[in-house]
Protein backbone atom coordinates (compact mmCIF):
# COMPACT_ATOMS: atom_id res chain seq x y z
CA UNK A 1 0.00 0.00 0.00
CA UNK A 2 1.36 3.41 -0.97
CA UNK A 3 0.94 6.07 1.65
CA UNK A 4 2.46 8.93 -0.29
CA UNK A 5 1.11 10.18 -3.60
CA UNK A 6 3.54 12.39 -5.44
CA UNK A 7 1.58 15.43 -6.70
CA UNK A 8 4.32 16.15 -9.26
CA UNK A 9 4.33 12.68 -10.82
CA UNK A 10 3.34 12.60 -14.50
CA UNK A 11 -0.29 11.68 -15.01
CA UNK A 12 -1.22 8.60 -16.98
CA UNK A 13 2.26 7.05 -17.08
CA UNK A 14 1.10 3.63 -15.85
CA UNK A 15 -0.78 1.83 -18.63
CA UNK A 16 -3.74 -0.26 -17.51
CA UNK A 17 -3.28 -3.07 -20.01
CA UNK A 18 -0.69 -4.79 -22.19
CA UNK A 19 -1.76 -2.99 -25.41
CA UNK A 20 -1.35 0.39 -23.76
CA UNK A 21 2.06 -0.69 -22.41
CA UNK A 22 3.18 -1.69 -25.92
CA UNK A 23 2.00 1.65 -27.34
CA UNK A 24 3.82 3.45 -24.54
CA UNK A 25 7.03 1.55 -25.30
CA UNK A 26 6.70 2.34 -29.01
CA UNK A 27 6.12 6.03 -28.26
CA UNK A 28 9.18 6.12 -26.00
CA UNK A 29 11.29 4.44 -28.69
CA UNK A 30 10.11 7.05 -31.20
CA UNK A 31 10.97 9.92 -28.82
CA UNK A 32 14.41 8.39 -28.24
CA UNK A 33 15.01 8.18 -32.01
CA UNK A 34 13.97 11.84 -32.40
CA UNK A 35 16.34 12.92 -29.62
CA UNK A 36 19.21 10.98 -31.22
CA UNK A 37 18.45 12.57 -34.62
CA UNK A 38 18.61 16.05 -33.08
CA UNK A 39 21.86 15.22 -31.25
CA UNK A 40 23.44 14.12 -34.53
CA UNK A 41 22.18 17.30 -36.21
CA UNK A 42 23.77 19.40 -33.43
CA UNK A 43 27.08 17.60 -33.96
CA UNK A 44 26.82 18.20 -37.72
CA UNK A 45 25.90 21.90 -37.48
CA UNK A 46 27.91 23.08 -34.45
CA UNK A 47 30.77 20.54 -34.49
CA UNK A 48 31.39 20.37 -30.73
CA UNK A 49 34.30 18.29 -29.49
CA UNK A 50 34.07 14.51 -29.62
CA UNK A 51 33.72 14.35 -25.83
CA UNK A 52 30.89 16.92 -25.73
CA UNK A 53 27.69 15.85 -24.00
CA UNK A 54 24.51 16.92 -25.75
CA UNK A 55 21.17 16.78 -23.97
CA UNK A 56 17.85 17.18 -25.78
CA UNK A 57 14.50 17.70 -24.04
CA UNK A 58 11.02 18.46 -25.27
CA UNK A 59 9.13 20.53 -22.72
CA UNK A 60 5.52 21.60 -22.42
CA UNK A 61 4.63 25.05 -21.13
CA UNK A 62 1.24 26.08 -19.81
CA UNK A 63 2.04 29.73 -19.09
CA UNK A 64 0.51 32.58 -21.10
CA UNK A 65 2.70 33.72 -23.99
CA UNK A 66 4.76 30.54 -23.86
CA UNK A 67 4.67 28.13 -26.82
CA UNK A 68 2.80 24.87 -26.21
CA UNK A 69 5.98 22.84 -26.75
CA UNK A 70 9.63 23.78 -26.98
CA UNK A 71 12.83 21.84 -27.53
CA UNK A 72 15.81 22.65 -25.30
CA UNK A 73 19.29 21.53 -26.33
CA UNK A 74 22.20 21.63 -23.88
CA UNK A 75 25.80 21.38 -25.09
CA UNK A 76 28.38 20.64 -22.40
CA UNK A 77 32.10 20.60 -23.18
CA UNK A 78 35.05 20.47 -20.80
CA UNK A 79 36.65 23.88 -20.30
CA UNK A 80 33.87 25.73 -22.15
CA UNK A 81 30.77 27.33 -20.64
CA UNK A 82 27.68 25.23 -21.28
CA UNK A 83 25.44 26.39 -24.13
CA UNK A 84 21.66 26.12 -24.19
CA UNK A 85 19.54 26.44 -27.32
CA UNK A 86 15.78 26.95 -27.05
CA UNK A 87 13.69 26.20 -30.11
CA UNK A 88 9.99 27.05 -29.99
CA UNK A 89 8.90 23.90 -31.82
CA UNK A 90 8.40 20.22 -31.16
CA UNK A 91 11.26 17.75 -31.30
CA UNK A 92 9.95 16.27 -34.54
CA UNK A 93 10.04 19.69 -36.28
CA UNK A 94 13.67 20.57 -35.44
CA UNK A 95 15.95 20.72 -38.48
CA UNK A 96 19.51 21.72 -39.29
CA UNK A 97 18.57 25.31 -40.17
CA UNK A 98 16.66 25.69 -36.88
CA UNK A 99 19.69 24.58 -34.87
CA UNK A 100 21.99 26.93 -36.81
CA UNK A 101 19.59 29.87 -36.32
CA UNK A 102 19.23 29.17 -32.59
CA UNK A 103 23.02 28.93 -32.21
CA UNK A 104 23.46 32.27 -34.03
CA UNK A 105 20.85 33.92 -31.80
CA UNK A 106 22.48 32.53 -28.66
CA UNK A 107 25.94 33.58 -29.85
CA UNK A 108 24.94 37.17 -30.48
CA UNK A 109 22.73 37.71 -27.43
CA UNK A 110 24.87 35.97 -24.78
CA UNK A 111 26.12 38.29 -22.04
CA UNK A 112 29.72 39.29 -22.56
CA UNK A 113 32.30 38.73 -19.84
CA UNK A 114 33.86 41.95 -18.58
CA UNK A 115 37.45 42.36 -19.68
CA UNK A 116 40.17 43.59 -17.34
N, C-alpha and C positions, 0 to 999 in steps of 0.2 A: 504494500500500500504506500502510495506517495503522499507525503504530508505537505510538501512544498510544491507549489505550482509557479513556475517561472513566468512572470507577466511579460517578459521580453522575448520569450521563445517564439520562433516563427510558427505561425498558424498553419495547420493542415500539412505538416511535414511527415505525419505518420499515416501511411496509406492503410485503409481498412481491409483491403483484399489483395490477392496476389496480382491481379491485372493492374491495379493501381500502382503496386510496387514496381512492376515491370515498366510501366509508363514513366514512373519517377526515375528509375535507373536510366532509361533511354534519354530522358530530358537532361539528366545530370551529365551523361556522356556527351550529349550535344553541346551543352554549355562549356564543358572541358575542351572540346575540339575548337569552339569559337575562341576561348581564351588563348589556346596554343597558337591559333592562326594570328591573333593580334600580337602576341609576343614575337612571333617570327617577323611580322610586318614591322614592329618597332626595331628589331635587330637590323632589318634591311634598310629602313629609312634613316635611323639615327646612328647606326653602327657603334653601339656601346662596346666596351671591352668584353672579351670572351667570358670573363668571370662575373660580369654584371648580372644582378638579379632583377628580373622584371616581374612586377605583380600587376594583374589585371582584375578589376572588379566592376561589376555592373550593379549600380545602386539605384534604388527607387527613392523619390523625394515627394513628400506630400505637402510641402510648404507652398504658399502662394508665390508665384513668380519663378518657381523652380521647375525645370523640365520634369516630366513624368519619370524618365529614366536617363541616367548618365553613365558613361564609362570612365573610370579613373584608372590611369596607368602610372605606376610608380617605377622609377629606374634608379637602382641603388648600385653604385660602384665604389670600390675602395678608394679613399683619398679624394673623392669628389662629392660635393653636396648632392643629396638626393634630389631628383627631379620628379615633379608630379604633373601629369597632363590630364586635363578634364575635358572630355568631349560630350557635348549635350546630345547624345544619340545612344541607341542601344548597341550592345556588343556586336550584334549581327550586321549593323550598318557601317561599322568602322572600316575605313579603307586606308590605303597608303597616303593619299592626299590629305585626309583628315588628320592623320598622325603628324605629317609634315607641317600642316597649318597650325596645329596645337603647339608643336615644338617651337615654331617661329614666334607665336604669341607669347609663350612662356619665356622665351629667350629675351624678347624685347621689353617685357613688362616686369621682369624679376627685379627685386630691389638690389641696388648696387651696393657693394661693400665700400665703406669709407676708406680712402687711401690716406696714408700717413705722409 
